[in-house]
Structure formats: C-alpha cells, structure tokens
Amino acid sequence: MKIAFFDTKEYDKQHFDVANSKFKFDLTYFEPRLNESTVLLAKGFDVVCPFVNATINEKVIEKLKEYGVKLIALRSAGFNHVDIKAAKKAGIPVVRVPAYSPHAVAEAAFALLLTLIRKLQHAYVRTREFNFSLSGLVGFDLYGKTIGIIGTGKIGRCAIDIAKGFGMKVLAFDPYPANIDGVEFVSFETLIREADVISLHCPLTQDNYHLINKESISKMKKGVIIINTSRGGLVESSALLEGLKTHQIGGAGLDVYEEEAGIFFSDLSIDGISNDTLTLLISMPNVLVTSHQAYLTTEALSHIAETTLANINMIDSGIKCPNEVQ
C-alpha cells in the first residue's frame, strides 16, 4: 500500500514512521498542500493523506480517481475541505481522525484565554527588556465569570471541565444538547448575550459559517473575549476586527483563521503576508494569534498517526471503518 502524505512537517514524519512499524506501508512525504496544482504528485499512489488546509474539490477528486487513488485518509477531524459528494460519486472512501486529543485543544484554548486576560504576552516582552513595570497589565479573574461553550463534543466537554475547575459559570449551545452536570444549555442568542468569554468548539458546516458575525457581535456583552481553536470560517474576520476596534470585543485568541491556507504552517518572516485583515489582527495588543497549534502535542501526534494508519489498514483489509465519513 503506497501512501502519499501532503503538507507534512518533520514532526509528522517522526510520528508516522514510528506508527508504521506495525503496518509496514510504503510512505512518501510531500511538503506542498494537496490541491489542483499539486494533485499530480498523487499519481502512482493508492492513498493520499492530506491535512486541514488541503483543497479537495471535485476537480482534485476526478484526478485522484484517474490516477488510481483508492482512499482519502484525512489526518484531521474536520472534513469541510473535502467534496464528500464528489468523493462518493468517484467511489473513493474518505476516513478521518475524529478525536486525536481533545485535552490538547481544550487546554490550548485556556492557554490563549489566560494569556489574554492576564496580558502575559506583554509582560513577557517587558521583562526581556528589563522593564518590570506593572502599568497597563491589570487583568481579571476567571472565577465567577460566565463562559459560553459553543459545541459540546469531546473537545467542548474537556473545555467545560477546565472552566468548572476555574469556578466559572458554564453556558453551552449545541444543536444536540446533552445532560452535563453543572452546564446550562441555552439558545445561541442567550449565550452570546450573557457570556463574558465565548469559546468555539464546533465543526464548520454550511449552517454555522460566520456564526460570529457583525450581527451576533453587536448582541454580545461589551468587552467579551472570543476564543477560536476550532475552524476559522466560524468567525467573520472583518466583523471581528471591527468589534475589536470599537471595543465591543475585549480580546480575541485565535488558533485558526478563515483564510489561513497558504499562511499557517509556513515561515513567512521574510516575505510577509498580503492578508490585510490578518495583519491588522496580529498587530492589535488585545489579540493573540497562533498558527493552528492547539492540537500540537506529542500525545495528539501519536494518536493521529496510529489512527490514520489503522483507518487505512481497515479499508485495505475490507473491514468496515468506524471513522469513514458517510
């Protein structure tokens, strides 16, 4: 079984090589993302293994079929970057890694939150310049504040546990509410109206694209903190920027961005970026941006590699894979 990995970094190779000692697949690693320009690299392979910023549209899938590719093995939970209908039409199954380390992402969300509200990013820069003044570094307690968790899957539930540990009141919104101790499920409108902090933990769908937009931001508490470690398309970037400028939003912690493809995971320190909205967001003192780093722990990378190769092995062996996208 020949597998072509796209958008791979050294840490991907290390963990997949270790996991592959059990399966003995033929692995080839490519740095470019899978899209219409790079799909030719898939020729001669049985499986392609792309990451979150690939573009796997109908044209790409038609080429994959032409090249004899039998499986698209995503090494991510989200699959909004894949034309699932086109894949089914082409007879190419799509498998994913539904939960690699929910704790990693939830913990990263709170790392962003704590850094923002305690202004640690500014304190770090000051002390490296031997400036030990505390002026302008006043933050606020999480204890007693209300957090709104949007999406209560595995990651959302880990975030809820952390929030409860801080003594926060937890409101939650999910199309499929569950009975979670100490959590009040409310409407989206109620959540954005009452929450001091809003943390996004839901997949991106057609229904929730730009869930956080100009209208919803106008209904939020003044000074609300928004954390997004889920998918960039959940937040309308221009509306977020405007909300920050008017101080309707008190701060934002972003591990994802709606136009991150071609920017995140790359070193652009010399060339810079042409995305004006992202440039302005990064320049703001109450915004913290990380480049899709929330999942990046040793535990998560190991689980991604093991699950991805196990998915491929099941499909290759004719065994029904529970992680196949239906």
SERO-4910 file (N, C-alpha, C, O; in steps of 0.05 Angstrom, whole numbers):
BEGIN
 pado doro    nc1    nc2    nc3   cac1   cac2   cac3    cc1    cc2    cc3    oc1    oc2    oc3
  Met    A     17    -24      0      0      0      0     18     25      0     32     30     19
  Lys    A     16     40    -22     33     64    -24     16     89    -16     -5     94    -27
  Ile    A     27    104      3     12    127     15     28    152     10     52    154     16
  Ala    A     14    173     -1     26    199     -6     16    218     16     -8    224     17
  Phe    A     34    229     32     27    248     52     32    276     42     53    282     30
  Phe    A     12    294     45     15    321     36     16    340     60      6    334     82
  Asp    A     29    363     56     31    384     76     44    373    102     34    377    124
  Thr    A     66    359     98     79    345    121    103    361    131    118    374    116
  Lys    A    106    360    157    129    372    171    145    350    184    137    326    184
  Glu    A    168    357    195    185    337    206    172    322    229    176    298    232
  Tyr    A    156    336    245    143    323    268    122    303    258    117    282    271
  Asp    A    110    308    235     91    288    223    107    262    216     99    240    222
  Lys    A    129    266    202    145    243    193    154    226    217    152    201    215
  Gln    A    163    239    237    173    224    261    152    206    272    157    183    278
  His    A    128    216    276    106    201    289     95    180    270     87    158    279
  Phe    A     92    186    244     82    166    225    102    144    221     94    121    218
  Asp    A    128    150    221    148    129    217    147    109    241    150     85    237
  Val    A    143    120    265    141    102    289    116     85    287    117     61    291
  Ala    A     93     98    281     68     83    279     68     62    257     55     41    259
  Asn    A     83     68    236     84     50    213    100     24    218     99      6    201
  Ser    A    114     23    239    130     -2    246    111    -25    249    119    -48    246
  Lys    A     86    -20    255     65    -41    258     53    -49    231     46    -72    228
  Phe    A     52    -30    212     37    -35    187     55    -41    163     47    -56    145
  Lys    A     79    -29    163     98    -33    141     87    -22    114     92    -34     93
  Phe    A     72      1    115     64     13     90     87     27     77    107     33     89
  Asp    A     84     34     51    104     49     36     96     79     38     77     87     24
  Leu    A    110     94     54    103    122     59    121    141     44    146    138     44
  Thr    A    109    161     31    123    182     18    112    209     27     88    213     28
  Tyr    A    130    227     35    122    253     47    127    276     27    149    278     16
  Phe    A    107    292     23    109    316      6    103    340     24     86    340     41
  Glu    A    118    362     19    113    387     34     89    403     24     75    414     41
  Pro    A     83    404     -2     60    420    -11     34    409     -1     31    386      5
  Arg    A     14    428      0    -14    420      6    -26    407    -18    -18    412    -41
  Leu    A    -45    389    -14    -59    377    -36    -80    396    -47    -98    405    -33
  Asn    A    -78    402    -73    -97    419    -86    -95    414   -116    -82    395   -125
  Glu    A   -108    431   -132   -108    426   -161    -80    428   -174    -75    415   -194
  Ser    A    -63    444   -161    -36    448   -172    -17    425   -165      3    420   -179
  Thr    A    -23    411   -143     -4    391   -133    -14    363   -135      0    344   -129
  Val    A    -39    359   -145    -51    332   -145    -35    313   -162    -37    289   -158
  Leu    A    -20    323   -182     -3    306   -199     16    289   -182     23    267   -190
  Leu    A     24    299   -159     42    284   -141     29    258   -132     44    239   -123
  Ala    A      3    256   -133    -11    232   -123    -11    209   -143    -19    186   -136
  Lys    A     -1    214   -167     -1    193   -187     17    170   -179     40    174   -171
  Gly    A      6    146   -180     21    122   -173     17    113   -144     29     93   -135
  Phe    A      1    128   -129     -4    122   -101    -32    110    -97    -50    115   -113
  Asp    A    -34     93    -77    -60     81    -70    -77     99    -52   -102     98    -53
  Val    A    -63    114    -35    -77    130    -15    -64    158    -14    -40    161    -17
  Val    A    -80    179    -10    -70    205     -4    -78    212     24    -99    206     33
  Cys    A    -59    226     38    -64    233     66    -59    263     69    -37    272     75
  Pro    A    -80    280     65    -77    309     67    -83    319     95    -92    304    113
  Phe    A    -76    345    100    -82    358    125   -104    378    122   -117    379    100
  Val    A   -109    395    142   -133    411    144   -136    433    122   -158    440    116
  Asn    A   -113    443    111   -115    465     92   -113    455     63   -108    472     45
  Ala    A   -117    430     58   -118    420     31   -144    430     17   -163    437     31
  Thr    A   -144    429     -9   -168    435    -25   -174    411    -41   -163    406    -62
  Ile    A   -194    395    -31   -200    370    -44   -228    373    -56   -248    363    -46
  Asn    A   -229    388    -79   -254    393    -92   -260    372   -114   -245    353   -116
  Glu    A   -280    377   -129   -288    357   -150   -266    352   -170   -261    330   -178
  Lys    A   -252    374   -178   -231    371   -198   -208    354   -187   -197    337   -201
  Val    A   -201    359   -162   -179    343   -149   -187    314   -147   -171    296   -153
  Ile    A   -212    309   -139   -222    282   -136   -223    267   -163   -216    243   -164
  Glu    A   -231    281   -184   -231    268   -210   -203    260   -218   -199    238   -230
  Lys    A   -183    276   -212   -155    270   -218   -146    246   -201   -132    228   -211
  Leu    A   -153    246   -176   -146    224   -158   -156    197   -169   -142    177   -169
  Lys    A   -181    198   -178   -193    174   -189   -178    165   -215   -172    142   -219
  Glu    A   -171    185   -231   -156    180   -256   -129    167   -250   -120    150   -265
  Tyr    A   -117    176   -228    -90    166   -221    -91    139   -206    -71    128   -199
  Gly    A   -115    130   -200   -118    104   -187   -118    105   -156   -115     84   -143
  Val    A   -121    129   -145   -122    131   -116   -148    119   -105   -169    124   -116
  Lys    A   -145    102    -85   -168     87    -75   -179     97    -49   -201     89    -40
  Leu    A   -165    116    -36   -174    125     -9   -162    152     -3   -139    158     -9
  Ile    A   -179    169      9   -170    195     20   -170    191     50   -192    189     63
  Ala    A   -147    191     62   -144    187     91   -137    213    104   -113    221    105
  Leu    A   -156    227    115   -151    253    128   -138    248    155   -145    229    169
  Arg    A   -118    264    161   -106    262    188   -115    286    205   -100    299    219
  Ser    A   -141    291    203   -155    312    218   -183    303    225   -193    284    213
  Ala    A   -195    318    243   -223    312    250   -242    325    230   -262    312    221
  Gly    A   -237    349    223   -254    364    204   -251    353    176   -230    344    168
  Phe    A   -273    355    161   -272    346    133   -287    366    114   -295    359     92
  Asn    A   -289    391    123   -303    411    107   -287    419     82   -297    432     64
  His    A   -261    411     81   -244    417     58   -246    396     36   -231    396     17
  Val    A   -264    376     40   -267    354     21   -295    355      9   -315    359     24
  Asp    A   -297    352    -17   -323    350    -30   -332    321    -27   -326    304    -43
  Ile    A   -347    315     -6   -355    288      1   -373    276    -21   -370    252    -27
  Lys    A   -390    292    -32   -408    282    -53   -392    273    -77   -398    252    -89
  Ala    A   -372    289    -85   -355    282   -107   -339    257   -102   -335    240   -120
  Ala    A   -330    254    -77   -315    230    -69   -332    205    -71   -323    184    -81
  Lys    A   -357    207    -62   -375    184    -63   -381    177    -92   -382    154    -99
  Lys    A   -385    198   -109   -391    193   -137   -367    179   -151   -371    162   -168
  Ala    A   -343    186   -142   -319    174   -154   -313    147   -141   -295    133   -151
  Gly    A   -327    140   -120   -322    114   -107   -297    114    -90   -285     93    -86
  Ile    A   -289    137    -80   -265    139    -64   -274    144    -35   -284    166    -29
  Pro    A   -270    125    -16   -278    130     12   -260    152     24   -238    157     16
  Val    A   -272    165     44   -258    185     60   -259    177     89   -280    173    100
  Val    A   -236    175    101   -234    169    130   -221    192    144   -206    208    132
  Arg    A   -225    194    170   -215    216    186   -206    207    213   -209    184    220
  Val    A   -195    226    229   -187    221    257   -206    238    274   -200    261    278
  Pro    A   -228    226    284   -249    243    296   -240    256    323   -250    277    330
  Ala    A   -222    243    337   -213    255    363   -185    246    369   -180    223    377
  Tyr    A   -166    264    365   -138    256    370   -129    263    398   -116    246    411
  Ser    A   -135    286    407   -130    293    435   -147    317    443   -139    340    441
  Pro    A   -172    312    451   -189    334    458   -178    351    481   -183    375    482
  His    A   -162    338    498   -150    353    520   -130    374    510   -128    396    520
  Ala    A   -115    367    489    -95    385    478   -108    411    468    -98    432    474
  Val    A   -130    408    453   -143    432    441   -156    448    463   -155    473    463
  Ala    A   -170    435    482   -184    449    503   -164    464    521   -168    487    529
  Glu    A   -142    451    527   -121    464    543   -109    488    529   -103    509    541
  Ala    A   -105    486    502    -94    508    487   -114    532    487   -105    555    487
  Ala    A   -140    526    486   -160    547    487   -157    563    512   -158    588    512
  Phe    A   -152    550    535   -149    564    560   -122    577    562   -119    597    577
  Ala    A   -102    566    549    -76    579    548    -79    606    534    -67    626    543
  Leu    A    -93    607    512    -98    632    498   -114    651    516   -107    675    518
  Leu    A   -135    641    529   -152    657    546   -136    670    569   -138    694    574
  Leu    A   -121    653    583   -106    663    606    -84    683    598    -80    703    612
  Thr    A    -71    678    575    -51    696    566    -63    724    560    -52    744    566
  Leu    A    -87    723    547   -100    748    540   -109    764    565   -103    788    567
  Ile    A   -124    751    583   -136    766    604   -116    774    626   -121    793    641
  Arg    A    -93    760    627    -72    769    646    -49    784    632    -29    791    644
  Lys    A    -52    788    605    -33    803    589     -5    793    591     15    808    593
  Leu    A     -2    767    591     24    754    595     42    759    571     66    760    574
  Gln    A     30    762    547     47    767    523     62    793    526     85    796    517
  His    A     49    813    538     62    839    542     82    838    565    104    850    563
  Ala    A     75    824    586     93    821    609    119    807    600    141    814    609
  Tyr    A    116    787    583    140    772    574    159    790    559    183    790    563
  Val    A    148    806    541    165    824    525    178    845    543    201    852    540
  Arg    A    163    856    562    173    876    580    197    866    596    218    878    597
  Thr    A    194    843    609    215    833    627    240    825    611    262    826    622
  Arg    A    237    817    586    261    811    570    276    837    563    300    836    557
  Glu    A    263    860    566    276    885    563    282    898    590    288    922    592
  Phe    A    279    882    611    284    891    639    266    913    647    273    930    664
  Asn    A    242    913    636    221    932    644    202    917    663    187    899    653
  Phe    A    203    923    688    187    908    708    163    924    718    152    918    739
  Ser    A    155    944    703    131    959    710    106    942    706    105    926    687
  Leu    A     86    947    723     61    933    721     39    950    709     16    941    706
  Ser    A     46    974    701     26    992    690     14    981    664     29    972    646
  Gly    A    -13    981    662    -26    971    639    -29    941    637    -39    931    617
  Leu    A    -22    927    659    -23    898    658    -45    887    676    -45    863    683
  Val    A    -64    903    684    -86    894    702   -104    876    686   -114    883    664
  Gly    A   -109    852    696   -127    833    683   -152    829    700   -160    846    715
  Phe    A   -165    805    697   -188    799    713   -189    769    719   -178    753    704
  Asp    A   -204    762    741   -207    734    749   -226    720    730   -244    731    719
  Leu    A   -220    694    726   -240    677    712   -261    667    732   -284    662    724
  Tyr    A   -254    665    757   -273    655    777   -298    673    778   -296    697    780
  Gly    A   -320    660    776   -346    674    777   -355    686    750   -378    695    748
  Lys    A   -338    685    730   -346    695    704   -362    674    689   -361    650    696
  Thr    A   -377    682    669   -393    664    652   -379    658    626   -372    676    611
  Ile    A   -375    632    621   -363    624    595   -385    611    578   -401    594    588
  Gly    A   -385    617    553   -404    605    534   -388    585    516   -371    594    501
  Ile    A   -395    560    519   -382    539    503   -400    532    479   -422    523    483
  Ile    A   -390    537    455   -406    531    431   -395    505    419   -373    504    408
  Gly    A   -411    484    422   -402    457    413   -394    440    437   -374    447    450
  Thr    A   -408    419    443   -403    403    467   -395    374    459   -404    355    472
  Gly    A   -379    371    438   -367    345    432   -345    340    452   -344    351    474
  Lys    A   -326    323    444   -305    315    463   -288    339    471   -281    341    495
  Ile    A   -281    356    452   -264    379    459   -280    399    477   -270    409    497
  Gly    A   -305    404    469   -322    422    484   -325    413    513   -326    429    531
  Arg    A   -328    386    516   -332    376    544   -307    378    560   -308    383    584
  Cys    A   -284    375    547   -258    379    562   -256    408    570   -247    414    592
  Ala    A   -264    427    552   -264    455    559   -283    462    582   -277    478    599
  Ile    A   -306    448    582   -325    452    604   -313    444    631   -316    458    651
  Asp    A   -299    421    631   -286    412    656   -266    431    666   -264    437    690
  Ile    A   -250    443    647   -230    462    655   -243    487    666   -235    498    687
  Ala    A   -264    497    653   -278    521    661   -290    517    689   -289    535    706
  Lys    A   -301    494    694   -313    488    721   -291    488    742   -296    496    765
  Gly    A   -267    479    734   -245    479    753   -236    507    761   -226    511    783
  Phe    A   -241    526    743   -235    554    749   -258    568    764   -256    591    772
  Gly    A   -280    553    769   -302    565    783   -319    583    766   -332    602    775
  Met    A   -320    577    740   -336    593    721   -364    582    719   -369    558    722
  Lys    A   -383    599    713   -410    591    705   -409    583    676   -399    598    659
  Val    A   -420    559    670   -418    549    642   -445    548    629   -463    535    637
  Leu    A   -446    563    607   -469    562    588   -460    547    563   -436    549    556
  Ala    A   -477    532    551   -470    517    527   -491    518    506   -515    520    512
  Phe    A   -482    518    481   -500    517    458   -491    494    440   -468    493    433
  Asp    A   -510    477    433   -504    455    415   -531    446    402   -551    445    416
  Pro    A   -531    441    376   -556    431    364   -567    406    377   -591    400    375
  Tyr    A   -549    391    390   -557    366    403   -549    368    432   -529    355    441
  Pro    A   -564    383    448   -557    387    477   -557    360    492   -573    342    486
  Ala    A   -540    359    511   -537    335    528   -541    342    557   -542    366    564
  Asn    A   -543    322    574   -545    327    602   -517    326    615   -506    305    620
  Ile    A   -506    349    619   -479    352    630   -481    366    657   -491    388    658
  Asp    A   -471    354    677   -473    365    704   -460    392    706   -437    396    697
  Gly    A   -474    411    717   -463    438    721   -463    456    696   -451    477    696
  Val    A   -477    447    675   -477    462    650   -506    468    643   -524    451    643
  Glu    A   -511    494    636   -538    502    627   -538    505    597   -524    523    586
  Phe    A   -553    489    583   -556    492    554   -576    514    548   -599    513    559
  Val    A   -568    532    531   -585    555    525   -584    559    494   -570    546    480
  Ser    A   -600    578    485   -600    585    456   -575    600    450   -561    611    468
  Phe    A   -568    601    425   -544    616    416   -547    645    424   -527    658    433
  Glu    A   -571    656    421   -576    685    427   -571    690    457   -559    710    464
  Thr    A   -580    672    474   -577    675    503   -547    673    510   -537    689    526
  Leu    A   -534    654    498   -505    650    504   -489    675    497   -473    684    514
  Ile    A   -492    686    473   -475    709    465   -483    734    481   -467    752    484
  Arg    A   -507    735    491   -516    758    507   -505    758    535   -499    779    546
  Glu    A   -501    734    547   -494    732    575   -465    724    580   -456    728    603
  Ala    A   -451    714    561   -424    704    566   -403    726    567   -403    745    551
  Asp    A   -385    724    586   -361    741    588   -339    731    569   -323    746    559
  Val    A   -339    705    565   -320    692    548   -335    673    530   -353    658    539
  Ile    A   -329    672    504   -342    654    485   -319    637    473   -300    648    461
  Ser    A   -322    611    475   -302    592    464   -315    573    444   -334    560    451
  Leu    A   -304    572    420   -315    557    398   -303    529    397   -278    526    396
  His    A   -320    508    397   -310    481    396   -328    464    378   -333    440    385
  Cys    A   -337    475    356   -355    460    338   -342    457    311   -325    473    303
  Pro    A   -351    437    295   -341    435    268   -353    456    250   -373    469    257
  Leu    A   -340    462    228   -350    481    209   -369    468    189   -362    448    177
  Thr    A   -393    479    187   -413    469    169   -425    492    153   -419    515    158
  Gln    A   -442    486    133   -455    507    118   -473    523    136   -477    547    131
  Asp    A   -484    510    156   -503    524    174   -490    544    193   -503    564    200
  Asn    A   -465    538    201   -453    556    221   -430    573    210   -415    585    225
  Tyr    A   -427    573    183   -407    591    171   -411    620    180   -434    630    178
  His    A   -391    633    190   -392    660    200   -414    662    222   -429    681    223
  Leu    A   -414    642    240   -432    643    263   -427    668    279   -445    681    289
  Ile    A   -401    675    282   -394    700    295   -391    721    273   -371    721    258
  Asn    A   -410    739    272   -411    759    250   -418    787    262   -420    790    286
  Lys    A   -422    806    245   -428    833    254   -453    834    271   -453    847    292
  Glu    A   -474    820    263   -499    820    278   -496    807    305   -505    817    325
  Ser    A   -484    783    306   -481    769    331   -462    783    350   -467    783    375
  Ile    A   -441    796    340   -423    811    357   -437    834    370   -431    841    393
  Ser    A   -455    847    355   -470    870    366   -487    863    390   -494    880    406
  Lys    A   -494    837    393   -511    828    414   -495    818    438   -507    811    459
  Met    A   -469    817    436   -452    806    458   -448    827    479   -452    851    475
  Lys    A   -439    817    503   -431    835    524   -408    853    515   -390    843    501
  Lys    A   -408    878    522   -385    895    515   -361    885    529   -361    881    554
  Gly    A   -339    881    515   -314    872    527   -311    842    527   -293    831    540
  Val    A   -329    827    513   -328    798    512   -301    788    501   -290    801    483
  Ile    A   -292    766    510   -268    753    500   -276    730    482   -293    713    490
  Ile    A   -266    728    458   -272    707    439   -248    689    435   -226    699    428
  Ile    A   -252    663    438   -230    644    433   -239    624    412   -261    613    413
  Asn    A   -222    621    391   -229    602    370   -206    583    365   -185    591    354
  Thr    A   -209    558    373   -190    537    367   -202    516    350   -192    493    349
  Ser    A   -224    523    336   -239    503    321   -234    506    291   -216    493    280
  Arg    A   -249    523    277   -245    528    249   -248    558    243   -266    571    254
  Gly    A   -231    568    226   -230    597    221   -256    608    209   -264    630    215
  Gly    A   -270    592    193   -294    601    180   -318    606    198   -338    617    190
  Leu    A   -315    598    223   -336    604    243   -338    633    250   -358    643    259
  Val    A   -316    647    245   -314    676    252   -310    693    227   -291    688    212
  Glu    A   -327    713    224   -323    732    202   -301    751    210   -305    768    228
  Ser    A   -278    749    198   -254    763    207   -257    794    206   -249    807    225
  Ser    A   -270    804    185   -273    833    184   -292    844    206   -287    865    216
  Ala    A   -312    828    213   -330    836    234   -316    834    261   -320    851    279
  Leu    A   -299    814    264   -283    812    289   -265    836    292   -263    848    314
  Leu    A   -251    843    271   -233    866    271   -248    892    279   -238    907    295
  Glu    A   -271    896    267   -287    919    273   -296    919    302   -296    940    316
  Gly    A   -304    896    312   -312    893    340   -290    900    359   -295    911    381
  Leu    A   -266    892    352   -242    899    369   -236    928    368   -229    940    389
  Lys    A   -239    940    345   -233    969    342   -252    986    359   -245   1006    370
  Thr    A   -278    977    360   -298    993    375   -299    984    405   -315    996    420
  His    A   -282    965    412   -281    955    440   -306    939    448   -311    934    472
  Gln    A   -323    933    428   -345    915    434   -334    887    442   -345    874    460
  Ile    A   -312    880    429   -297    856    437   -273    864    452   -257    881    443
  Gly    A   -269    852    475   -246    859    492   -220    846    485   -199    855    493
  Gly    A   -222    824    471   -198    809    463   -205    784    448   -228    774    450
  Ala    A   -186    775    432   -191    750    416   -166    733    416   -144    743    412
  Gly    A   -170    707    421   -149    687    419   -156    669    396   -175    654    397
  Leu    A   -140    670    375   -146    655    350   -124    635    344   -101    642    340
  Asp    A   -131    610    343   -112    589    333   -118    582    305   -103    567    292
  Val    A   -140    593    294   -148    587    266   -157    613    254   -164    633    268
  Tyr    A   -157    614    227   -164    638    213   -177    629    187   -168    610    174
  Glu    A   -198    643    178   -214    634    155   -198    633    129   -206    619    111
  Glu    A   -177    648    127   -160    648    102   -132    639    109   -112    650     99
  Glu    A   -130    619    127   -103    611    136    -88    595    116    -63    593    118
  Ala    A   -101    582     97    -88    565     77    -67    581     63    -72    603     52
  Gly    A    -42    570     61    -20    584     48     -6    603     67     15    615     59
  Ile    A    -16    607     91     -3    624    111      6    608    135     30    607    142
  Phe    A    -13    595    148     -6    579    172     11    555    164      8    545    142
  Phe    A     28    547    182     47    525    178     71    533    161     87    516    155
  Ser    A     73    558    153     95    567    136    110    590    150     99    605    166
  Asp    A    136    591    143    153    613    153    153    636    133    165    634    112
  Leu    A    138    657    140    135    680    122    148    704    134    141    727    128
  Ser    A    167    700    152    180    722    167    196    740    148    200    763    155
  Ile    A    205    730    126    220    746    107    201    759     86    203    783     81
  Asp    A    183    743     75    165    752     54    141    769     64    131    785     49
  Gly    A    133    764     89    109    777     99     84    765     87     85    745     72
  Ile    A     61    776     94     35    766     84     19    788     71     23    812     78
  Ser    A      2    781     53    -14    801     38    -42    803     48    -59    818     37
  Asn    A    -49    788     69    -76    788     80    -78    811    100    -68    809    123
  Asp    A    -90    833     92    -91    857    108   -106    854    134    -97    864    155
  Thr    A   -128    838    134   -143    835    158   -127    820    179   -127    827    203
  Leu    A   -114    798    171    -97    783    190    -74    800    200    -67    799    224
  Thr    A    -62    816    183    -40    834    191    -50    853    213    -36    857    233
  Leu    A    -73    864    209    -84    883    229    -91    869    255    -86    879    277
  Leu    A   -102    845    253   -109    830    277    -84    823    293    -84    827    318
  Ile    A    -63    814    280    -39    807    294    -26    832    307    -13    829    328
  Ser    A    -30    855    295    -18    880    306    -32    891    331    -21    908    344
  Met    A    -56    881    336    -72    892    358    -62    881    385    -56    858    387
  Pro    A    -61    898    406    -50    889    431    -68    870    446    -58    856    464
  Asn    A    -93    868    439   -112    850    453   -120    826    436   -141    814    440
  Val    A   -102    819    417   -106    796    400    -82    778    401    -59    787    400
  Leu    A    -87    752    404    -65    733    405    -71    712    383    -92    699    383
  Val    A    -53    709    364    -56    690    342    -35    669    343    -11    675    345
  Thr    A    -43    644    342    -25    621    339    -33    607    313    -56    608    305
  Ser    A    -14    592    301    -19    582    274    -28    553    274    -13    535    267
  His    A    -53    549    282    -66    522    283    -48    503    300    -42    481    291
  Gln    A    -41    512    323    -22    498    340    -36    483    363    -23    467    377
  Ala    A    -62    487    367    -76    477    390    -74    447    393    -72    436    416
  Tyr    A    -73    432    371    -72    403    372    -44    392    377    -40    368    382
  Leu    A    -24    410    375      4    401    372     17    392    398     32    407    410
  Thr    A     11    368    406     24    355    429     34    328    420     25    317    401
  Thr    A     53    317    435     64    291    429     42    270    429     41    252    412
  Glu    A     24    272    449      2    253    451    -16    254    427    -24    233    416
  Ala    A    -23    278    418    -41    281    395    -28    271    370    -41    257    354
  Leu    A     -3    279    365     10    270    341     13    239    339      9    228    318
  Ser    A     18    227    362     19    197    362     -8    185    356     -9    166    340
  His    A    -29    196    367    -55    186    363    -64    190    334    -77    172    322
  Ile    A    -58    213    323    -64    218    295    -51    198    277    -64    186    259
  Ala    A    -26    193    281    -11    174    264    -22    146    267    -27    132    247
  Glu    A    -27    137    292    -37    110    296    -65    106    285    -70     86    272
  Thr    A    -82    126    289   -110    123    279   -111    124    249   -125    109    236
  Thr    A    -95    142    237    -95    145    208    -87    119    194   -100    110    175
  Leu    A    -65    108    204    -55     83    192    -74     59    197    -77     42    181
  Ala    A    -86     59    221   -106     38    227   -130     41    208   -141     21    199
  Asn    A   -139     66    203   -161     70    184   -154     59    157   -170     45    144
  Ile    A   -130     65    147   -121     55    121   -120     25    120   -129     12    101
  Asn    A   -110     13    142   -108    -16    143   -136    -29    142   -139    -50    129
  Met    A   -155    -18    156   -182    -29    156   -195    -28    128   -206    -48    119
  Ile    A   -192     -5    115   -203     -3     88   -189    -22     69   -202    -36     53
  Asp    A   -163    -24     71   -148    -42     54   -155    -71     59   -153    -88     41
  Ser    A   -162    -78     84   -169   -105     91   -198   -112     87   -207   -134     92
  Gly    A   -213    -92     77   -242    -97     73   -259    -97     98   -281   -107     98
  Ile    A   -248    -85    119   -262    -83    145   -276    -56    146   -265    -36    139
  Lys    A   -301    -56    156   -315    -31    158   -301    -13    178   -295    -21    201
  Cys    A   -295     11    169   -280     30    186   -300     49    200   -315     63    187
  Pro    A   -300     51    227   -318     68    241   -313     98    236   -329    115    242
  Asn    A   -289    104    225   -282    132    221   -286    141    192   -276    162    184
  Glu    A   -300    125    177   -306    133    149   -328    155    149   -348    153    164
  Val    A   -324    175    133   -343    197    131   -366    188    113   -362    180     90
  Gln    A   -390    189    124   -414    180    109   -428    203     95   -448    198     81
***
